[in-house]
Amino acid sequence: MMSEEDIKKYHALVEELEMQKKNKTPVDDRGPNDLTKQIEILEFRNEKLHKHNEKLTEEIRSLRSKLYIKEN
């Protein structure tokens, strides 16, 4: 059984945790169905994919030029 002192400590701890919870600001409180969040995610993915595509294009051009030099 919990003593009266334990009960007081428990309630004090619960109150402290509730205060901490109220004082915290959520990092991202938007839900998964929020359109602005989805747009931000898609723009980020699009940017990364374009960068990767440019890198691959440069690599292909470099390999083709090397191949062309070897043939001639």
VENLIN-V262944 format. One line per field, one symbol per residue. phi: phi as a letter, one per 20 degrees, with the letter a starting at -180 (. if undefined). A space follows every 50 residues. Layout:
# VENLIN-V262944
phi: ???
This chain:
# VENLIN-V262944
phi: .eefffffffffffffffffffffeffbefefeffffffgffffffffff fffffffffffffffffffffe
